[in-house]
Amino acid sequence: MILDKIRNNHLYDSTHPLFQKAFDFLSTTDLENIALGKHLIEGDALFAIVMEYDTQEAVHCKVETHKKYIDLQYMIAGEEFIGVATLEDQTPLNPYNKEGDFTFYNVNNLSKISLKTGHFAIFYPDDMHQTMIQIECPQSLRKVVVKILKDHR
């Protein structure tokens, strides 16, 4: 997992062949006005999902992992807690959903990070993450999740 300010994105360009393209999308796109939904950057290898939602209590938020994609989550406006843990031997709630690339878990009391406006977090397949958690009370936010194909060469 990586948590940093967007102005430091250049530090991670060499970490994966598609990271620079992902950060280029974030820096050259009018994210405050782009339509909600899926935006292809490089086909199925790299795409963005722009979303708006209200944060909520952690008990209502799902803990998930992915196998095929790395998540680069960038906060356009707002702030949320994200629960994080390393995937080890936790028992999934459901079998892996290949089409949606997710597995859900029932894990409580995860460590939490704060994702603020202008910051990003990168979650690799071994990073369990629980998004949408309110900080003090529910608030609306706007966020983009860039899905990066893990095994892209």
Secondary structure, 3 states (H helix, E strand, C coil): CEEEEHHHHHHHHHHCCCHHHHHHHHHHCCCCCCCCEEEEEEHHHEEEEEEEEECECHHHCCEEECCCEEEEEEEEECEEEEEEEECCCCCECCCCECCCCEEEECCCCCEEEEEECCEEEEECCCEEEEEEECCCCCCEEEEEEEEEECCCC
